[in-house]
Amino acid sequence: MDSNLKVFKITLAFLLVFFALCIEISCQNIKYKNLYKDPVQSISKSIADVINQFFIAKNIHYDFIIYENKTNHIKDVINGIQKQLNWETFPTKIIHIQDFIEWFHDLNQSAIFFVETLIGFAKLHVDSIYGRFVNDPQFKSLKPRNFKFLVYIENMDSFEFFENLTKTIKHQSIGFFMDFTFFEFLVFEDKNKILLYANVFYSEEKCGEIQLKKLNSFDKETQKWDKKLENFDHFANFYGCMINFQCYKFEDFYIKSSKKFQIYHETLFDSNVKFYGVLSILLETVAAKYNFTIHYTMLKGDQIWGTKNFNVSKKYIFNIFKNLHPITIEYSYNSQALYLYDYYFLISHNDVYTNYEKLNFPFDTATWILIFFIFGLTFVSIFGLHFCPHWLKVLIFGKGIIHPAYNALGIFFGISQLRLPSESFCRAILIIYLWFCLIIRTCWQSKMFEFMTNDISKPLPESFEDLIKMNYKVMVYDGSLLYNEILNGREGPQIENITDFNEFLRSYEAALNGDTKSKYAFFVDTHVHATLNISFKDSLPIMKNEKMTKSASITMFRHTFITQPIDETINELIPSGILQHENDFGSWYYYRPVDVEDEDPRRILSMFDLEFGFVIFLGFLGLSVVVFICELNGLFVKRQLRKLFGLYEFLRVIRERLKDYHDKW
C-alpha cells in the first residue's frame, strides 16, 4: 500500500511538473506570437530607438529616405514612430528614392535609409543612393556624418526573422564599394534572444578563413539590445593574400601587342605579362591600397555563362547552431574590387534594309554626289551642244552623230552604242567616260552581291546612346537600375517609365512574341531579368548578342560603376575617353569596355576606295583638254613644237617612212 502511494505521488509530481512546463512554453509562445503579431509596431519601436540613440541624443539633423514596395507598411511604420516618440508630426523630410535627385542639394549631412523590399533588390538601390550621398563634395566636409540602413523584410521564417537589420558604416574608411568591405549579417535564435552575427573573413592569420563575430543580441521580451550597437569598421588590409580575378571580357585586360590588343590563354598565367587594360589598372590601384596580390584566371566555354564580374568565388564551410542543433552552412563569397553591372535591352525587332537603302548602300554620300555631278555635267553638256552651231558640233563629235545622249546611257549600262564620234577629242572624252562608268558599275554590282550574302537586318545598337539616335522608344520599369542610375530618374521624349510591373511584363511578352510594330527597347536589369526568367520559359539568351527565335533580339551593354577614386590613377584615365563621369555629382564614374572592332563586312565604298580609278579618270580628263586645245589651235601648236623640240619634223619623217613601207608591202 505504501509503495503504491509512493508511486502515485511520484507520478503526480511528474505530471504537475510536466503540465507546468507545458503552460510555461505555451505562455512563451503566446507572448512571442503576440509580440510579433504586428511586426510593423515592433519595427517602429526599433527605428524609434535608433533615432533616439544616434540622432536625437547627439542633436544631429537627418533625413528619412525611403523606398516602399507598393504597400502601406511605410506609412504605418512612420505613424508608429510618431507614437513611440510622441510626435504630432514627423520632424524631418520623408523623401522617396524616386525623388532623391530633386532633393539632393537640400539634404542634411546625415540620413536614415529605410527600405521595404527583398534584400538583394534593396541593396541594389540603397548602395547606389548611398554612394551618391557619401561621396558628394557637398557632404564630404560636413560633420558629424551618420548613415543608417534599415531593411524591413516581411514573411521570413523563424530562423531568419529579424525585423530590422542596421548597418552603420564609418565614413572615414569609405573607398571602393567591395563585397569584402561589408559585413554579412547572420541572425540566429537562442532561447528568448535573437543573436546578430557578422561573417568576418580574410582574417590576418589565414587568408580566406571565416570567423563568426557576435555583434549584439536582442531580447524578445524587453525588446532591447544588450549593448550599444557600435560602428563596423571596413577591412582595409588583406595581409598580402592572393585574390583570383576571372577575366570575363578579355578586352578589359588588354595585353599590349604589335598588331592589335589581343589576349591569349597562355599569357594569363604568366606573372611577367603586363596588362594595359583599364580594369587591370584599376585592380592594381585597389590592390595597392588594400594589400593583396592579383592573379588572373580565365574561364572557358560554359563556365563564363553566369559570370558577370571579374572576381573569385570561394566557398566557405562553417558550423553554426540552429535551435541548438549543429548544422553546416556553405557560403559563397565574391571578392570583387569593382561592380560590373550588366544590363540588357530587349529589342522588339530588328530593322531591315528597305529597297531604297539597298540601292544606296554601296557608296557613301560623297561618292554619290560625285557620280550625280558627273552624269549631270555630261547630259547638260550634250543638251547645251544641241543649241550650238553646226560647225562646232562637227568639230567636237564629227559627222553623222545624232544620238550622243543615247550613247552616254548605253555606256553607263554596258550596252552597245550607235555611231561613235570620229573626232579625236570626242573619242578621248568617250574613253574617259567609259572608264568611269566601268569603275562605278563594277563596284556597285560587287557590293550588291556582297550585300545579298549578308544579313538583311540592320546592326543592333551597341550603346544606350545608339538607342536614342536610332529612334528606339525605351521602356523602363520604375525600379530598374537604368532609370535610377543612368537617367537619374528623369524621363525623356523617347523614354517611357512604366510603374506597374505587370504592365511591363505584358509589354515585354508582346515584344518577345513579335507583336509590336514600333521600335521598342525594353530595359532589363538583374532583378527584372530574374523575374522574367520565372515568368517566361523561353527566356533571353544571357550574355550573348544573338537574335531570338522569333522576331525579338537581345543586346547587352555593360558599365563598370566605381564609387570614389582612391588616388589620381583613375582621374588620369578620364581624358583618354575610356573612363567618364556618369553624372554631375563628381564621384561616380562609369567605364564602358571598348571591344576590338572587327571590320564590317558590309562596309560601304568611299572616295578613298575609288581614288585610284578617279585619279585615272581625272588624268584622262586633263589629257582630253590638251587634245581639245590642240584641235582648236593645231597650226600654232605645230609651229611651237617644231621650234622648241623639233618633234614635228621627226614625226613627219617617221610617218612618211611608215607610209612607204606600207605601200611597198
C-alpha positions in Angstrom: 0.0 0.0 0.0 2.8 2.4 0.9 4.7 1.5 -2.2 1.6 2.2 -4.4 1.1 5.5 -2.6 4.7 6.4 -3.2 4.4 5.6 -6.9 1.3 7.7 -7.1 2.9 10.7 -5.5 5.9 10.5 -7.8 3.7 10.2 -10.9 1.5 13.1 -9.7 4.6 15.2 -9.1 6.0 14.3 -12.6 2.6 15.2 -14.2 2.5 18.5 -12.3 6.0 19.4 -13.4 5.1 18.4 -17.0 1.9 20.5 -17.1 3.8 23.4 -15.6 6.5 23.2 -18.3 3.7 23.0 -21.0 2.0 26.0 -19.5 5.3 27.9 -19.4 6.1 27.0 -23.0 2.6 27.9 -24.2 2.8 31.2 -22.4 6.1 32.0 -24.0 4.8 31.0 -27.5 1.7 33.1 -26.9 3.9 36.0 -25.8 6.1 35.6 -28.8 3.2 35.4 -31.2 1.6 38.5 -29.6 4.9 40.3 -29.8 5.3 39.7 -33.5 1.6 39.6 -34.4 2.1 43.2 -35.5 5.7 43.4 -36.9 5.1 47.0 -38.0 4.7 48.0 -34.4 7.9 46.1 -33.5 10.0 47.7 -36.2 8.5 51.1 -35.5 9.8 50.8 -31.9 13.2 49.6 -33.2 13.6 52.5 -35.6 12.5 54.9 -32.8 15.3 53.5 -30.6 17.8 54.1 -33.4 16.6 57.7 -33.9 16.9 58.3 -30.2 20.3 56.7 -29.9 22.0 58.0 -33.0 20.3 61.3 -33.9 18.3 62.9 -31.1 20.8 62.2 -28.3 23.6 63.7 -30.5 21.4 66.5 -31.8 22.1 65.6 -35.4 19.8 66.7 -38.2 18.9 63.9 -40.6 16.7 63.0 -43.5 14.4 59.9 -43.7 14.9 58.4 -47.2 12.5 55.6 -48.0 11.9 53.0 -50.7 8.5 51.4 -50.5 7.4 48.4 -52.4 3.8 49.3 -53.4 2.5 48.7 -49.9 1.3 50.8 -47.0 3.8 49.5 -44.5 6.0 52.6 -44.8 3.1 54.8 -43.7 2.2 52.5 -40.8 5.9 52.5 -39.7 6.1 56.3 -39.8 2.9 56.6 -37.8 4.2 54.0 -35.3 7.5 56.0 -34.9 5.5 59.2 -34.2 3.5 57.3 -31.5 6.7 55.9 -29.9 8.4 59.3 -29.8 5.2 61.3 -29.0 5.5 63.4 -32.2 2.5 65.1 -33.6 4.2 65.3 -37.0 7.4 63.8 -38.4 10.1 66.5 -37.8 12.2 65.8 -40.8 11.8 65.3 -44.6 10.5 62.0 -45.8 12.0 61.6 -49.2 11.2 58.8 -51.7 14.2 57.4 -53.5 12.5 58.2 -56.8 12.5 61.9 -55.8 16.1 61.7 -54.4 17.6 63.7 -57.2 15.3 66.6 -56.8 16.0 66.9 -53.1 19.7 66.1 -53.3 21.2 69.6 -52.7 18.8 70.3 -49.9 19.6 67.3 -47.8 21.2 67.2 -44.4 24.6 65.7 -43.7 23.1 62.5 -42.2 20.3 60.2 -43.2 18.3 57.1 -42.5 17.7 54.8 -45.4 14.6 52.7 -44.8 13.9 50.0 -47.5 10.9 47.7 -47.6 11.8 45.1 -50.2 13.9 42.0 -50.7 17.4 42.2 -49.6 19.0 41.8 -53.0 16.8 44.3 -54.6 17.1 46.7 -51.7 20.9 46.5 -51.8 20.9 47.5 -55.5 19.0 50.7 -54.7 20.4 51.5 -51.3 24.0 51.1 -52.4 23.6 53.4 -55.4 21.8 56.2 -53.5 24.3 55.8 -50.6 27.2 56.0 -53.0 26.0 59.4 -54.3 25.2 60.6 -50.8 28.5 59.9 -49.1 30.9 60.8 -52.0 29.4 64.1 -53.0 31.8 67.1 -52.2 28.8 68.9 -50.7 28.7 66.4 -47.8 32.4 65.4 -47.5 33.4 68.4 -45.4 30.3 68.3 -43.1 30.4 66.7 -39.7 29.0 64.8 -37.9 28.1 62.3 -40.6 25.8 59.4 -39.7 24.1 56.9 -42.0 21.7 54.1 -41.0 20.4 51.4 -43.3 17.2 49.9 -42.1 15.8 47.0 -44.1 12.4 45.5 -43.3 11.9 42.0 -44.7 8.5 40.5 -44.5 7.4 36.9 -44.4 10.6 35.3 -43.2 10.8 32.0 -41.3 11.6 31.8 -37.6 15.2 31.1 -38.2 15.8 34.3 -40.3 13.1 36.5 -38.9 14.5 39.7 -37.7 12.6 42.9 -38.1 15.4 45.3 -38.8 19.0 44.9 -39.9 21.1 48.0 -39.1 24.3 48.7 -40.9 26.4 51.6 -39.7 29.4 52.5 -41.8 32.3 54.7 -40.9 32.7 57.5 -43.4 36.4 57.8 -42.8 37.1 54.4 -44.4 34.9 54.6 -47.4 36.7 53.8 -50.6 35.5 51.4 -53.2 32.3 49.5 -52.7 33.6 46.0 -52.4 31.8 42.9 -51.3 34.6 42.2 -48.9 34.2 45.7 -47.2 30.8 44.9 -45.9 29.7 42.7 -43.0 27.3 40.0 -44.0 24.7 39.6 -41.2 23.6 36.3 -39.8 20.7 36.1 -37.4 20.3 33.1 -35.0 17.7 32.3 -32.4 18.8 31.3 -29.0 16.1 30.8 -26.4 14.4 34.1 -26.0 17.1 36.1 -27.7 17.9 36.9 -31.3 21.6 37.0 -31.9 23.2 39.2 -34.5 26.4 37.9 -36.0 28.7 39.1 -38.8 30.9 37.0 -41.0 34.5 38.1 -40.7 36.6 36.6 -43.4 40.1 37.2 -44.8 41.5 37.3 -41.3 45.1 38.1 -40.5 46.0 34.6 -39.5 44.9 32.8 -42.7 43.6 34.2 -46.0 40.1 33.1 -46.8 39.2 31.9 -43.2 35.8 32.8 -42.0 35.1 33.7 -38.4 31.8 34.5 -36.7 31.8 37.7 -34.6 28.9 38.4 -32.3 27.8 41.9 -32.7 24.7 42.2 -30.4 21.7 40.4 -29.1 18.1 41.4 -29.0 15.9 40.4 -26.1 12.4 39.5 -27.4 10.8 40.1 -24.0 12.1 43.5 -23.3 12.7 44.5 -26.9 16.1 46.0 -26.0 19.6 45.5 -27.2 22.1 44.1 -24.8 24.7 46.7 -25.7 25.1 49.7 -27.8 25.4 48.9 -31.5 28.8 50.2 -32.5 30.1 51.2 -35.8 31.5 48.5 -38.0 34.9 49.1 -39.5 35.8 48.3 -43.1 38.5 45.8 -43.8 41.4 47.7 -45.3 44.1 45.1 -45.2 44.2 41.7 -46.8 47.7 41.0 -45.5 49.2 40.1 -48.9 46.5 37.5 -49.7 46.4 36.4 -53.4 43.0 37.0 -54.9 42.0 35.4 -58.2 40.2 37.6 -60.8 38.3 36.0 -63.6 38.7 37.7 -67.0 35.1 38.0 -68.0 35.7 40.1 -71.1 39.2 39.7 -72.4 39.3 43.2 -73.9 39.1 44.7 -70.5 42.5 43.3 -69.7 44.3 44.3 -72.9 47.8 42.8 -73.4 49.9 45.1 -75.5 51.0 43.6 -78.8 52.5 44.8 -82.0 49.3 44.4 -84.0 46.0 44.8 -82.1 45.2 44.5 -78.4 44.9 40.7 -78.1 44.7 38.3 -75.3 45.8 34.7 -75.2 45.1 31.8 -72.8 48.7 31.0 -72.1 49.6 34.6 -71.2 47.1 34.9 -68.4 49.0 32.5 -66.2 52.3 34.3 -66.8 53.1 36.6 -63.9 55.6 38.6 -66.0 52.9 39.7 -68.5 52.0 43.4 -68.2 48.3 44.1 -68.6 47.4 47.5 -70.1 43.6 47.4 -69.9 41.7 49.9 -67.8 40.3 47.3 -65.5 43.8 45.9 -64.8 45.0 49.4 -64.0 42.1 49.8 -61.6 42.7 46.5 -60.0 46.4 47.3 -59.4 45.2 50.6 -57.7 42.9 48.7 -55.4 45.4 46.0 -54.7 48.0 48.6 -53.6 45.5 50.2 -51.2 44.1 47.0 -49.7 47.3 45.0 -49.7 46.6 42.0 -51.8 48.2 40.5 -54.9 46.4 39.8 -58.2 46.2 36.5 -60.0 44.3 36.4 -63.3 42.4 33.3 -64.3 40.3 32.6 -67.4 37.1 30.6 -67.6 36.4 28.6 -70.7 33.2 27.8 -72.5 30.1 27.4 -70.4 32.0 28.5 -67.3 31.7 32.1 -68.5 27.9 31.8 -68.8 26.9 33.0 -65.4 29.9 35.2 -64.6 29.2 38.9 -64.6 32.2 40.2 -62.7 35.9 39.6 -62.7 36.1 38.0 -59.3 36.9 34.9 -57.3 34.0 32.9 -55.9 35.2 30.8 -53.0 33.1 28.5 -50.8 33.4 28.7 -47.1 32.0 26.0 -44.8 31.5 26.6 -41.1 29.3 25.2 -38.4 26.5 27.1 -36.6 23.7 26.2 -34.4 20.0 26.3 -35.4 17.7 25.8 -32.5 20.6 24.4 -30.5 21.2 21.8 -33.2 24.6 21.9 -35.0 24.3 22.3 -38.8 26.7 23.1 -41.6 26.2 26.1 -43.8 28.1 26.7 -47.1 28.5 30.2 -48.2 30.0 31.5 -51.5 31.6 35.0 -51.5 32.7 37.1 -54.4 35.9 39.1 -53.7 35.4 41.8 -56.3 37.1 45.1 -56.4 34.7 46.7 -58.8 31.0 46.3 -59.5 30.2 45.5 -63.2 26.5 46.0 -63.9 25.4 44.0 -66.9 22.1 45.2 -68.2 20.1 44.1 -71.2 17.9 45.7 -73.8 15.3 43.5 -75.4 14.9 44.9 -78.9 11.3 44.3 -80.2 12.6 43.6 -83.7 15.5 44.4 -85.9 15.0 46.9 -88.7 15.7 45.5 -92.2 17.1 47.5 -95.1 14.5 49.0 -97.4 14.8 48.7 -101.2 15.9 52.3 -101.4 18.6 51.7 -98.8 19.8 48.7 -100.7 20.2 50.7 -103.8 22.1 53.4 -102.0 24.1 51.0 -99.8 27.4 50.5 -101.9 28.6 54.1 -101.8 28.9 56.9 -99.2 27.3 60.3 -99.7 30.3 62.0 -101.1 30.7 59.3 -103.8 27.1 59.5 -104.8 27.3 63.3 -105.1 30.3 63.0 -107.4 28.5 60.4 -109.5 25.4 62.6 -110.0 27.6 65.6 -110.6 29.5 63.9 -113.5 26.3 62.5 -115.0 24.6 65.8 -114.7 27.6 67.6 -116.3 27.6 65.0 -119.1 23.9 65.5 -120.1 23.9 69.2 -119.5 26.9 69.5 -121.9 25.1 67.3 -124.5 21.9 69.3 -124.1 23.9 72.6 -124.4 25.7 71.5 -127.6 22.3 70.8 -129.2 21.8 74.6 -129.5 25.3 75.3 -130.7 26.2 76.0 -134.4 26.6 73.0 -136.7 30.3 73.6 -137.3 31.0 73.3 -133.6 29.1 70.0 -133.3 31.1 68.7 -136.3 34.3 69.9 -134.6 33.5 68.1 -131.4 31.6 64.9 -132.4 32.3 64.6 -136.1 29.8 64.0 -138.9 26.7 61.8 -138.6 26.4 61.9 -134.7 22.8 62.4 -133.9 22.3 60.4 -130.6 25.0 61.4 -128.1 22.7 61.1 -125.1 21.8 57.5 -126.1 25.5 56.7 -126.3 26.1 58.1 -122.8 23.3 56.0 -121.4 24.4 52.9 -123.3 28.0 53.2 -122.0 26.7 53.5 -118.4 24.5 50.4 -118.6 27.1 48.4 -120.6 25.1 48.1 -123.8 26.1 48.8 -127.4 26.3 52.3 -128.8 25.2 53.8 -132.1 27.6 55.6 -134.4 30.7 56.7 -132.5 32.4 60.1 -132.8 35.1 60.4 -135.4 37.0 63.3 -133.9 39.9 62.6 -131.6 38.7 65.0 -128.9 35.3 63.4 -128.5 36.9 59.9 -128.7 39.2 60.9 -125.7 36.1 62.1 -123.8 34.3 58.9 -124.6 37.2 56.7 -123.3 37.3 58.7 -120.1 33.5 58.4 -119.6 33.6 54.7 -120.5 36.4 54.1 -117.9 34.5 56.0 -115.2 31.2 54.1 -115.9 33.1 50.7 -115.8 34.5 51.5 -112.4 31.2 52.7 -110.9 29.2 49.9 -112.4 31.6 47.1 -111.3 31.9 48.4 -107.7 28.2 48.8 -107.3 27.4 45.3 -108.6 30.1 43.7 -106.5 28.9 45.4 -103.3 25.3 44.5 -104.1 26.3 40.8 -104.5 28.2 41.0 -101.2 25.2 42.6 -99.5 22.9 39.7 -100.7 25.1 37.2 -98.9 24.9 39.0 -95.5 22.1 39.5 -93.0 19.4 41.8 -94.3 18.8 43.2 -90.8 20.4 46.4 -89.6 23.1 46.1 -86.9 21.8 46.2 -83.3 22.6 49.3 -81.3 25.7 48.9 -79.2 25.0 51.5 -76.5 22.2 53.4 -74.8 23.1 56.4 -76.9 22.7 54.4 -80.1 19.1 53.5 -79.0 18.2 57.2 -78.7 19.9 58.0 -82.0 18.2 55.2 -83.8 14.8 56.4 -82.6 14.0 53.5 -80.3 11.4 54.0 -77.6 12.9 52.7 -74.3 10.5 51.1 -71.9 11.8 51.3 -68.4 10.4 49.7 -65.2 10.2 52.2 -62.3 12.5 50.3 -60.1 15.2 49.5 -62.6 18.9 50.4 -62.4 18.8 52.4 -65.6 16.0 54.7 -64.5 17.7 55.4 -61.2 21.3 55.5 -62.2 21.7 56.2 -65.9 18.8 58.5 -66.3 18.8 59.9 -62.8 15.1 59.4 -62.6 14.3 61.8 -65.4 12.0 60.8 -68.3 12.8 61.9 -71.8 10.8 62.1 -75.0 11.9 58.6 -76.0 11.8 57.0 -72.6 8.6 55.7 -71.1 8.6 54.9 -67.4 6.2 52.0 -66.5 5.4 51.9 -62.8 3.2 48.8 -63.0 5.4 45.8 -63.2 2.6 43.6 -64.6 2.1 46.1 -67.4 5.8 45.9 -68.1 5.7 42.1 -68.2 2.8 42.2 -70.7 4.6 44.7 -72.9 7.7 42.5 -72.7 5.8 39.4 -73.6 4.3 41.1 -76.6 7.7 42.2 -77.8 9.1 38.7 -77.2 6.3 37.3 -79.4 6.9 39.8 -82.1 3.6 41.5 -81.7 4.9 45.0 -81.6 5.4 47.0 -84.8 7.1 50.0 -83.4 10.8 50.2 -82.4 10.8 49.4 -78.7 13.7 48.5 -76.4 12.9 47.1 -73.0 15.4 47.7 -70.3 16.1 44.6 -68.2 18.4 44.8 -65.2 19.4 41.9 -63.0 16.4 41.9 -60.8 13.9 42.3 -63.6 15.7 39.7 -65.7 15.4 37.2 -62.9 11.6 37.9 -62.7 11.2 37.5 -66.4 13.1 34.2 -66.3 10.4 32.9 -64.0 7.6 34.4 -66.0 8.6 33.2 -69.4 10.1 29.8 -70.0 11.8 30.8 -73.2 13.9 33.4 -71.6 16.6 35.6 -73.1 20.0 34.2 -74.1 22.1 35.6 -71.3 25.3 37.4 -72.2 25.1 36.7 -76.0 24.4 39.1 -78.7 22.2 36.8 -80.8 18.8 37.0 -82.3 15.8 35.5 -80.6 14.0 32.5 -82.1 11.2 34.9 -83.0 11.5 38.5 -84.2 12.8 39.9 -81.0 16.6 40.4 -80.4 18.8 40.9 -77.4 21.8 43.1 -76.9 23.9 43.7 -73.8 25.6 46.8 -72.7 27.9 46.9 -69.7 29.1 49.6 -67.4 31.5 49.5 -64.5 30.4 51.7 -61.7 33.2 53.0 -59.4 32.5 54.9 -56.2 35.1 57.5 -55.2 38.5 57.1 -56.8 41.2 56.3 -54.2 44.0 58.1 -55.9 44.8 60.0 -59.1 45.3 56.9 -61.2 41.6 56.8 -62.1 41.5 60.5 -62.8 44.3 60.1 -65.3 42.1 57.7 -67.3 39.3 60.3 -67.8 41.0 62.4 -70.6 41.6 59.3 -72.6 37.9 58.8 -73.0 37.8 55.2 -71.6 36.6 56.5 -68.2 33.9 59.1 -68.0 31.7 60.8 -65.4 28.3 59.3 -65.1 26.6 62.3 -63.6 27.2 65.7 -62.1 27.8 64.6 -58.6 31.6 64.3 -59.2 32.2 61.0 -57.5 30.5 58.3 -59.7 32.2 57.1 -62.8 31.4 54.5 -65.4 33.6 52.6 -67.8 32.3 51.1 -71.0 34.7 48.5 -72.3 35.8 49.1 -75.9 35.8 45.9 -77.8 38.3 45.1 -80.5 36.3 46.1 -83.6 36.3 43.8 -86.5 35.9 45.1 -90.0 32.3 45.4 -91.0 31.7 43.0 -94.0 29.1 45.4 -95.2 31.4 48.4 -95.3 30.3 50.9 -97.9 32.7 52.3 -100.5 34.0 55.8 -100.1 36.1 58.2 -102.2 39.2 56.7 -100.7 38.3 53.2 -102.0 37.8 54.6 -105.6 40.6 57.1 -105.6 42.8 55.1 -108.0 40.0 54.9 -110.6 39.2 58.6 -110.1 42.8 59.6 -110.5 43.0 57.9 -113.8 39.7 59.5 -114.8 41.0 62.9 -113.9 44.2 62.2 -115.8 42.3 61.3 -118.9 40.1 64.4 -118.4 43.2 66.6 -118.4 44.6 64.9 -121.4 41.3 65.4 -123.3 41.5 69.1 -122.5 45.0 69.2 -124.0 43.8 67.4 -127.1 40.9 69.8 -127.5 43.3 72.7 -127.3 45.4 71.1 -130.0 42.4 70.7 -132.3 41.4 74.3 -132.0 44.9 75.7 -132.3 46.6 73.0 -134.4 48.9 75.2 -136.6 50.1 77.2 -133.7 50.9 74.1 -131.6 52.7 72.5 -134.5 54.9 75.6 -135.0 55.7 75.8 -131.4 56.6 72.1 -131.2 58.8 72.4 -134.3 60.7 75.3 -132.8 61.1 74.0 -129.3 61.7 70.3 -129.8 61.9 69.5 -133.5 59.3 66.8 -132.8 57.0 67.7 -135.6 59.7 67.2 -138.3 60.8 63.9 -136.6 57.2 62.7 -136.6 56.7 63.7 -140.2 59.7 61.7 -141.3 58.6 58.6 -139.4 55.1 58.9 -140.8 56.4 59.1 -144.4 58.7 56.1 -143.9 55.9 54.1 -142.4 53.7 55.1 -145.4 56.4 54.0 -147.9 56.8 50.7 -146.0 53.1 50.1 -146.1 52.9 50.9 -149.9 55.8 48.6 -150.6 54.1 45.6 -149.0 
